[in-house]
Amino acid sequence: MSSVIIVIQNAPYKTNNKAWHALRFACAALTEDMDVRVHLLDDGVEVGRRNQQAPDGMVNLEVFISELIDCGLEVRACGMALDGCAIDEASMIEGVERGSMKALSSWVKDSDKVMVF
């Protein structure tokens, strides 16, 4: 089975939609029976926060990522980024784990592809 790591560095609901596109790709890869893991880094840790308020006309990424987790997506949020954004683990979506660069490097080592958004 092919595997992909997706690193999301951008906060949700920005005009560039990078977080949205990253999760869309994760969904597509899951439907192709790929092993998909997402690492939230920098402002990307906001993607894993509970109680998101999606702007009008935009998909609620909290709901979307929760559905993907239910379908087998593994998600980790960089611990240093969580600390820097003052997000405690209790504020994270269920299924999003605290991660580290060491954990990310292990994922990358075992992965076929790495994509950064």
trRosetta pair geometry for C-beta under 8 A, 3 or more apart (Angstrom, degrees):
i j d omega theta_ij theta_ji phi_ij phi_ji
1 33 6.4 -106 -135 141 107 92
1 34 6.7 153 172 -133 92 38
1 35 5.4 94 124 -24 120 101
2 32 7.9 -21 58 120 121 111
2 34 4.9 -43 86 -122 91 94
2 35 7.1 -166 100 24 41 80
2 112 5.1 -68 -156 33 78 156
2 113 7.4 22 175 4 106 108
3 34 6.4 150 -104 -180 30 85
3 35 3.8 -26 -106 70 91 107
3 36 7.4 -170 -153 -70 62 33
3 37 7.4 18 -176 3 103 100
3 110 6.8 -17 86 127 158 80
3 111 4.8 -118 110 -133 107 66
3 112 5.1 129 54 8 67 91
3 113 7.4 -178 98 32 51 73
4 29 5.5 -86 39 -152 138 157
4 34 5.7 17 6 157 104 137
4 35 7.4 156 21 82 57 60
4 36 5.6 -7 64 -112 92 71
4 37 7.5 -174 94 33 50 67
4 111 6.4 87 -124 -166 17 115
4 112 6.6 -48 -72 63 59 88
4 113 4.5 -18 -113 72 85 103
4 114 7.3 166 -162 -87 65 27
4 115 6.4 12 -179 1 113 106
5 37 5.2 -23 -112 74 70 99
5 38 7.7 150 -165 -95 56 26
5 39 6.4 11 -176 -2 103 109
5 104 7.6 111 -169 -159 144 79
5 107 5.2 115 -99 136 131 114
5 108 5.7 -70 16 -89 163 64
5 111 4.6 -61 -18 -99 103 169
5 113 7.2 -168 29 98 66 55
5 114 4.7 -12 65 -114 103 76
5 115 7.2 176 89 28 54 63
6 22 5.3 141 171 -169 128 100
6 25 6.6 154 -105 89 141 116
6 26 5.6 -99 14 -74 158 100
6 36 6.9 8 -3 -168 112 94
6 37 7.2 177 25 90 72 47
6 38 4.8 -25 71 -108 100 75
6 39 7.3 174 86 25 48 66
6 114 7.9 171 -82 -160 28 51
6 115 5.1 -15 -112 69 71 100
6 116 7.8 163 -162 -88 51 27
6 117 6.7 7 -176 2 96 111
7 38 7.7 155 -89 -161 25 57
7 39 5.0 -20 -108 69 73 100
7 41 5.6 0 -172 8 100 126
7 44 7.5 142 166 49 62 175
7 104 7.6 55 -97 -149 112 129
7 114 6.9 21 -9 -177 107 96
7 115 7.1 -172 25 93 71 48
7 116 4.6 -15 66 -112 108 74
7 117 7.0 173 87 27 56 65
8 18 7.2 153 -146 128 82 96
8 19 5.4 71 -164 -117 127 75
8 22 4.7 161 -92 102 104 170
8 23 7.8 19 -82 -47 144 80
8 38 6.3 11 -6 -171 111 106
8 39 7.4 175 23 84 69 48
8 40 5.4 -23 66 -112 101 64
8 41 6.9 156 76 28 47 73
8 44 3.8 154 115 -151 80 132
8 47 5.6 -2 116 3 148 156
8 117 5.2 -15 -112 69 65 104
9 18 7.7 -27 60 121 72 142
9 41 5.0 -30 -97 82 75 96
9 42 4.5 35 -158 43 82 124
9 43 6.7 60 162 47 56 76
9 44 4.8 -80 -113 -31 12 122
9 116 6.7 19 -8 -175 116 94
9 117 6.8 -180 25 91 76 50
10 14 5.7 -97 172 27 113 142
10 16 6.6 -91 -157 75 160 119
10 18 4.1 78 38 69 151 125
10 19 5.2 -134 89 -44 93 87
10 42 7.8 13 -62 89 29 114
10 43 6.1 -2 -151 84 26 108
10 44 5.8 44 39 -79 31 85
10 117 6.3 -84 18 132 111 81
11 14 5.8 102 75 -39 82 112
11 19 6.8 -66 126 -37 20 141
11 43 4.0 -61 -46 152 92 113
11 44 6.8 -129 -70 -80 39 32
11 46 4.3 19 -134 49 88 142
11 47 7.3 -170 -148 -45 39 75
12 19 4.5 -101 -96 85 61 157
12 20 7.3 96 -143 -49 79 78
12 46 5.8 -134 11 112 87 102
12 47 5.1 126 -49 -97 104 70
12 52 6.5 -3 76 -147 152 141
12 54 7.9 -69 144 -104 126 78
12 61 4.6 -133 -128 22 142 152
13 19 7.6 -29 -9 52 43 130
13 52 8.0 168 -24 -178 126 116
13 54 6.5 -174 -85 -136 125 60
13 55 5.5 128 -154 0 125 106
13 58 5.8 94 -116 135 90 167
13 61 7.5 -129 -41 -7 83 123
14 17 6.9 -143 77 -48 68 30
14 18 6.9 -7 64 22 118 89
14 19 7.2 102 22 6 96 106
17 20 4.4 -49 -172 45 86 121
17 21 5.6 89 126 -25 91 96
18 21 5.7 -56 -143 39 32 109
18 22 6.2 38 156 -24 66 105
18 117 4.3 165 174 168 98 95
19 22 5.7 -52 -149 33 30 115
19 23 6.6 23 156 -12 63 106
19 44 6.6 167 -99 -129 105 80
19 47 5.0 -167 -154 -90 130 123
19 61 6.2 -3 132 -117 118 158
19 117 6.8 148 -83 122 33 126
20 23 6.1 -61 -151 40 29 105
20 24 6.3 32 151 -21 65 107
20 58 7.5 -106 -84 -163 141 101
20 59 6.5 120 -131 51 112 113
20 61 6.6 -112 -89 -86 70 113
21 24 5.4 -50 -145 35 34 116
21 25 6.4 35 154 -19 65 102
21 117 6.2 -175 82 -137 97 138
22 25 5.8 -55 -153 35 30 109
22 26 6.5 33 148 -22 64 104
22 38 7.2 106 150 -129 115 117
22 115 7.4 172 -128 114 87 114
22 117 3.7 -137 -69 30 116 160
23 26 5.2 -44 -145 33 39 117
23 27 6.4 45 153 -22 64 100
23 38 7.8 15 -95 -101 70 153
23 47 7.6 -175 -54 -165 122 132
23 61 6.3 166 -9 -141 164 97
23 64 5.6 80 151 128 145 127
23 65 6.0 -87 -124 -78 133 82
23 68 6.6 -136 -160 -28 94 155
24 27 5.7 -51 -153 33 32 114
24 28 6.5 31 150 -17 64 105
25 28 5.6 -54 -148 38 35 112
25 29 6.2 34 154 -19 68 106
25 115 6.8 -79 123 100 155 162
25 117 7.9 173 25 -55 135 137
26 29 5.8 -56 -146 38 29 110
26 30 6.4 32 154 -21 64 105
26 36 5.1 131 -152 169 80 143
26 38 5.9 -18 -98 -63 145 119
26 68 5.8 42 120 -155 121 150
26 73 5.9 50 167 -117 125 132
27 30 5.8 -55 -151 34 29 111
27 31 6.6 26 153 -16 63 105
27 64 7.8 -66 -61 -177 128 102
27 68 6.0 -99 -83 -98 77 113
28 31 5.8 -58 -152 36 32 110
28 32 6.6 23 151 -12 65 108
29 32 5.6 -61 -150 42 35 108
29 34 4.1 -60 174 54 90 135
29 36 4.8 122 101 -81 123 127
30 33 7.7 43 180 -77 36 19
30 34 6.6 -89 -79 55 29 79
30 36 5.4 -77 -66 13 81 140
30 68 6.6 -176 -21 -148 157 89
30 71 5.5 74 169 126 149 125
30 72 6.3 152 -139 65 116 105
30 73 6.4 -64 -75 -64 135 91
36 72 7.5 96 47 108 91 92
36 73 5.5 -38 95 -116 107 78
36 74 7.4 170 100 29 56 75
37 73 7.5 148 -107 -168 32 64
37 74 4.4 -22 -116 72 84 105
37 75 7.5 175 -164 -78 60 35
37 76 7.5 8 180 7 103 97
37 107 5.4 -123 98 -155 155 135
37 111 7.4 -111 39 -90 118 125
38 65 7.9 -99 62 -139 161 110
38 73 6.3 15 0 177 110 111
38 74 7.1 174 26 90 66 53
38 75 4.7 -10 68 -110 102 80
38 76 7.5 175 93 30 57 58
39 75 7.8 172 -83 -155 28 53
39 76 5.4 -13 -115 69 70 93
39 77 7.8 150 -166 -97 53 25
39 78 6.9 64 173 -50 94 86
39 99 6.1 -108 -135 92 92 164
39 104 5.0 64 -125 -109 160 109
39 107 6.9 173 -51 59 124 156
40 44 4.3 -158 -159 122 73 98
40 45 4.6 119 135 -92 119 49
40 47 5.5 -154 -116 52 126 108
40 48 5.2 -117 -17 -16 166 121
40 75 6.9 36 -20 -176 105 96
40 76 7.0 -155 23 100 79 45
40 77 4.2 -20 63 -112 117 74
40 78 6.4 -130 94 3 64 79
40 81 7.0 -144 123 88 82 146
40 96 7.4 7 6 -157 136 122
40 99 7.9 134 45 31 73 125
41 44 5.2 33 52 45 47 127
41 45 7.2 46 -102 -45 4 82
41 78 4.9 64 -111 -17 64 136
41 81 5.7 173 -158 -43 41 156
41 104 8.0 38 -71 -91 120 155
42 45 7.3 -169 85 -7 25 88
42 78 7.6 36 -22 42 38 143
42 81 5.5 -106 -67 -121 14 129
43 46 5.7 -14 173 2 69 116
43 81 7.7 -125 -43 -166 21 119
43 85 7.1 126 -117 -87 51 131
44 47 5.5 -20 -177 2 65 116
44 77 8.0 -165 108 -130 84 83
44 81 7.3 -4 56 164 77 159
44 117 7.9 114 -105 86 131 86
45 48 5.8 -56 -169 37 54 108
45 49 7.3 73 137 -43 70 93
45 77 4.6 87 -128 -160 93 116
45 78 6.4 -101 -70 46 115 81
45 81 4.6 167 -30 123 133 115
45 82 5.3 -163 -162 -78 154 64
45 85 5.5 -175 73 25 127 149
45 87 6.0 -175 135 41 123 149
46 49 5.3 -34 -157 1 48 123
46 85 6.7 -139 -61 -167 83 157
46 87 7.7 -168 -90 -61 54 149
47 61 5.7 -78 -148 139 80 140
47 65 6.5 120 158 -55 95 154
48 65 7.0 -116 -101 128 59 161
48 75 6.3 167 -102 150 119 131
48 77 4.8 -118 41 -67 158 129
48 92 5.1 -2 142 -146 104 95
48 93 5.3 -122 -169 21 64 101
48 96 4.0 136 -158 -149 124 164
49 52 6.2 116 87 -67 89 90
49 62 7.4 -68 87 -91 55 109
49 87 6.0 -102 -94 -135 107 136
49 91 5.8 -14 -142 143 84 99
49 92 6.5 -70 -104 -107 40 50
49 93 7.1 61 100 -29 7 85
50 62 6.5 90 -134 -140 38 134
50 91 5.8 -139 29 -178 99 54
50 92 6.6 103 -23 152 90 7
50 93 5.5 151 -73 -76 72 59
51 62 7.3 134 6 -94 12 167
52 60 6.1 148 88 -161 112 84
52 61 6.1 -45 103 56 171 84
52 62 4.2 175 21 -29 116 119
54 58 4.7 -145 179 88 102 96
54 59 6.6 -111 -146 107 152 22
54 60 4.1 -119 -23 -91 139 65
54 61 7.0 145 -89 1 110 70
54 62 7.9 -134 -44 15 103 93
55 58 4.8 56 63 13 81 126
59 63 7.6 -120 171 63 82 106
59 64 5.7 51 148 -47 119 135
60 63 4.3 59 93 12 110 110
60 64 6.6 165 91 -13 57 88
61 64 5.2 -55 -140 43 40 114
61 65 5.8 36 163 -18 74 105
62 65 6.4 -55 -140 39 22 102
62 66 6.3 25 156 -20 59 111
62 93 5.9 -178 -149 -88 83 127
63 66 5.8 -60 -150 36 27 114
63 67 6.5 28 154 -19 64 105
64 67 5.8 -56 -154 34 30 110
64 68 6.5 27 151 -16 65 106
65 68 5.4 -52 -147 38 37 113
65 69 6.3 44 151 -24 67 100
65 73 7.4 -112 -162 92 67 148
65 75 6.7 52 -178 -71 115 161
65 93 6.2 102 96 83 117 169
65 96 7.7 26 141 -66 130 114
66 69 5.6 -48 -149 32 32 114
66 70 6.6 36 150 -19 62 103
66 93 5.8 -127 -77 -174 91 129
66 94 7.2 54 -126 57 102 85
66 95 7.1 132 -128 34 62 135
67 70 5.6 -53 -154 34 34 114
67 71 6.6 25 149 -13 65 108
68 71 5.5 -61 -150 42 36 108
68 72 8.0 -73 169 57 60 52
68 73 4.0 17 144 0 95 146
69 72 7.9 -177 -172 42 27 12
69 73 5.1 -78 -85 66 42 94
69 74 7.9 90 -126 -92 75 22
69 75 6.2 -64 -90 4 105 118
69 93 7.5 178 -15 129 153 119
69 94 7.6 167 110 100 157 70
69 95 3.9 85 -175 135 149 158
69 96 7.6 -89 -88 -53 143 67
70 95 7.9 -97 -52 -75 55 163
75 93 7.9 8 87 75 149 114
75 95 6.4 65 42 127 110 88
75 96 4.7 -47 105 -112 116 74
75 97 7.0 147 93 21 60 72
76 96 7.2 144 -111 -169 21 66
76 97 4.9 -35 -108 74 76 88
76 98 7.1 14 -159 127 85 13
76 99 3.0 75 161 -51 123 132
76 103 6.1 -123 171 117 170 137
76 104 7.3 -150 84 -71 134 80
77 81 6.7 -117 170 76 84 112
77 82 5.5 87 128 -61 116 111
77 87 7.8 -65 147 95 151 134
77 92 6.5 -142 10 -120 147 137
77 96 5.6 41 -20 166 110 112
77 97 7.3 179 20 86 74 38
77 98 6.2 -47 67 -115 84 44
77 99 5.9 152 59 19 27 95
78 81 3.9 68 80 13 110 111
78 82 6.6 -175 91 -13 55 81
78 99 5.8 -48 -86 78 38 93
78 100 7.0 91 -141 -111 63 26
78 101 7.2 37 -130 -55 105 68
78 104 7.6 -10 -89 -39 92 133
79 82 5.5 -50 -146 33 33 114
79 83 6.4 33 156 -17 65 104
79 98 5.0 57 -85 -178 93 102
79 99 6.5 -152 -27 73 81 38
79 100 5.5 -10 12 -83 116 75
80 83 5.7 -53 -151 37 32 111
80 84 6.2 32 151 -19 65 109
80 100 7.8 83 -13 -127 91 67
80 101 8.0 3 7 -27 126 100
81 84 5.4 -54 -142 40 33 114
81 85 6.1 18 161 -6 67 109
82 85 6.2 -67 -145 47 25 98
82 87 4.8 -96 -156 71 75 96
82 88 7.6 99 166 -103 112 17
82 89 7.3 31 -179 -70 153 66
82 92 7.8 -36 -122 -65 127 122
82 98 6.5 -66 4 -123 159 94
83 86 7.4 24 -178 -78 33 36
87 91 5.2 -122 -165 76 81 131
87 92 6.9 89 154 -63 115 85
88 91 5.3 98 61 2 69 103
89 92 5.5 -42 -161 11 47 120
89 98 5.6 -56 -99 -51 118 116
92 96 4.5 -121 168 78 118 118
92 98 7.9 -166 -12 -61 164 73
93 96 4.9 76 63 -5 83 120
99 103 4.6 -125 -160 74 88 139
99 104 6.3 86 155 -48 127 85
100 103 4.7 101 51 7 75 99
100 104 7.0 -134 98 -2 43 87
101 104 5.4 -51 -145 39 37 114
101 105 6.2 40 154 -23 67 102
102 105 5.8 -51 -147 33 29 111
102 106 6.7 32 151 -20 61 103
103 106 5.7 -52 -154 32 34 114
103 107 6.7 35 149 -18 64 103
104 107 5.6 -54 -152 35 36 113
104 108 6.2 35 152 -20 69 105
105 108 5.5 -51 -144 37 34 113
105 109 6.3 43 153 -27 64 103
106 109 5.7 -48 -149 29 30 116
106 110 6.7 11 158 -3 62 109
107 110 6.2 -75 -155 47 29 98
107 111 5.9 32 152 -36 69 118
108 111 5.5 -59 -140 27 31 118
108 114 5.7 11 -127 -79 95 134
111 114 6.0 95 102 -64 141 81
